[in-house]
Amino acid sequence: QRNALREVFRLLRDGGALYLAIENKDSHRYRQGYPDDHTGIRHISYLSRERADQRSREIRGRGYRTYTYNRGEYEELLKSAGFSTIKCFYPYPDYKTFSSLAPLDSTEIRSYMLSHLDSVEHSKEEMLTLVAERKNFAVESGIDGASSFLIKATK
């Protein structure tokens, strides 16, 4: 992954940007038991690489090779590839179908977004529960529990 990102960085013009839409290994969804998007295995994304590989072999008969990261790890990975400016956003509900986008470097904006979500996909009661869970996990604890990220990395 690092080598691929270094190659993207090399090919970009000065001031060029990479936009990355990707899952968060520490997603509140994964922590609540939703299956990993790539393997279908519950509670695997946030395990250590060794434990995730072992669990994948037990369940699927093959190793775990789909590594995702949390916000800090993505930022570190992109910086190590040469990117100087990295901005992370929370696409709600996720990067595949987002209707809202909030910068993760602003607690106020993130908190406002999480407390004013409106979705036709959920009943009012379900939405209030989701907002409370996300707010508690992503805002109050200081941990980014967003389901996924949209990241802009600039050369």
C-alpha positions in Angstrom: 0.0 0.0 0.0 2.8 2.4 0.9 4.6 1.7 -2.4 1.4 2.3 -4.4 0.8 5.6 -2.6 4.4 6.6 -3.2 3.9 6.0 -6.9 0.7 8.0 -7.0 2.6 10.8 -5.2 5.4 10.6 -7.7 3.0 10.9 -10.6 1.0 13.9 -9.2 1.9 17.4 -10.3 2.9 19.8 -7.5 -0.3 20.8 -5.8 -2.1 17.8 -7.2 -4.4 15.8 -4.9 -5.4 12.2 -4.2 -8.9 11.6 -3.0 -9.3 8.4 -1.1 -12.7 7.0 0.0 -12.1 4.1 2.4 -13.5 2.2 5.4 -12.4 3.0 9.0 -11.2 -0.1 10.8 -12.5 1.4 14.1 -15.9 2.1 12.7 -18.8 2.2 15.1 -20.5 -0.3 12.7 -17.7 -2.8 13.0 -17.6 -2.4 16.7 -21.4 -3.1 16.9 -20.9 -6.3 15.0 -21.6 -5.4 11.3 -19.5 -7.7 9.1 -16.3 -6.5 7.4 -17.1 -5.1 3.9 -14.5 -7.3 2.3 -14.6 -10.6 4.1 -18.1 -10.7 5.7 -16.5 -11.6 9.0 -17.7 -9.8 12.1 -15.2 -8.0 14.5 -12.2 -8.7 12.3 -11.3 -5.2 11.0 -10.0 -3.8 14.3 -8.0 -6.9 15.4 -4.3 -7.0 15.2 -3.0 -8.2 11.9 -1.9 -11.5 13.4 -5.3 -12.2 15.1 -7.3 -11.1 12.0 -5.2 -13.4 9.8 -5.8 -16.3 12.3 -9.5 -15.6 12.5 -9.8 -15.4 8.7 -8.0 -18.8 8.4 -10.4 -20.3 10.9 -13.5 -19.0 9.2 -12.6 -18.8 5.5 -9.6 -21.1 5.2 -7.4 -18.3 3.9 -5.5 -15.4 5.4 -6.7 -11.8 5.9 -5.2 -9.5 3.3 -7.6 -6.6 3.3 -6.1 -4.2 5.7 -7.9 -1.0 6.5 -6.8 1.6 9.1 -8.1 4.2 11.4 -7.8 8.0 10.8 -4.4 8.4 12.4 -3.0 5.3 10.6 -4.2 6.6 7.2 -2.6 10.0 7.9 0.7 8.4 8.9 0.6 6.1 5.8 -0.1 9.1 3.5 2.6 11.2 5.1 5.1 8.4 4.8 4.3 8.3 1.0 5.2 12.0 0.8 1.9 13.8 1.0 2.1 17.0 3.0 -1.4 18.2 3.5 -4.0 15.6 4.6 -7.7 16.5 5.3 -10.1 13.9 6.6 -13.9 14.0 6.3 -16.7 11.9 7.6 -19.1 11.0 4.7 -22.5 10.1 6.2 -23.7 7.4 6.3 -20.6 6.1 4.5 -18.4 6.8 1.5 -20.5 4.7 -0.9 -23.8 6.5 -0.4 -23.0 9.8 1.5 -25.5 12.6 1.6 -23.5 14.7 4.1 -19.8 15.4 4.5 -18.2 16.8 7.7 -14.5 17.7 8.3 -13.1 15.7 11.1 -10.7 18.4 12.3 -13.7 20.4 13.6 -15.4 19.0 16.7 -18.1 21.7 16.4 -19.0 20.9 12.8 -18.8 17.1 13.4 -21.0 17.5 16.6 -23.5 19.6 14.7 -23.7 17.2 11.8 -24.1 14.2 14.1 -26.9 15.9 16.0 -28.8 17.1 12.9 -28.9 14.1 10.6 -32.0 13.5 8.6 -32.4 10.3 6.7 -35.3 8.5 4.9 -33.5 5.3 5.5 -34.3 5.1 9.2 -37.2 5.7 11.4 -37.0 8.7 13.8 -36.3 6.3 16.8 -33.6 4.5 14.8 -32.0 7.8 13.8 -32.0 9.1 17.4 -30.3 5.9 18.5 -27.7 6.1 15.7 -27.0 9.7 16.5 -26.6 9.0 20.2 -24.2 6.1 19.5 -22.1 8.0 17.0 -22.0 11.1 19.1 -20.9 9.1 22.1 -18.4 7.1 20.2 -17.0 9.6 17.8 -17.3 12.9 19.6 -17.3 12.5 23.4 -14.7 9.7 23.5 -12.4 11.5 21.1 -12.2 8.4 18.9 -13.2 8.7 15.3 -15.9 6.1 14.9 -17.0 7.2 11.5 -18.0 4.3 9.3 -15.6 5.5 6.6 -13.5 8.4 5.5 -13.1 10.7 2.5 -9.4 11.8 2.6 -7.8 14.5 0.5 -4.0 14.2 0.4 -2.1 17.0 -1.4 1.4 17.0 -2.8 
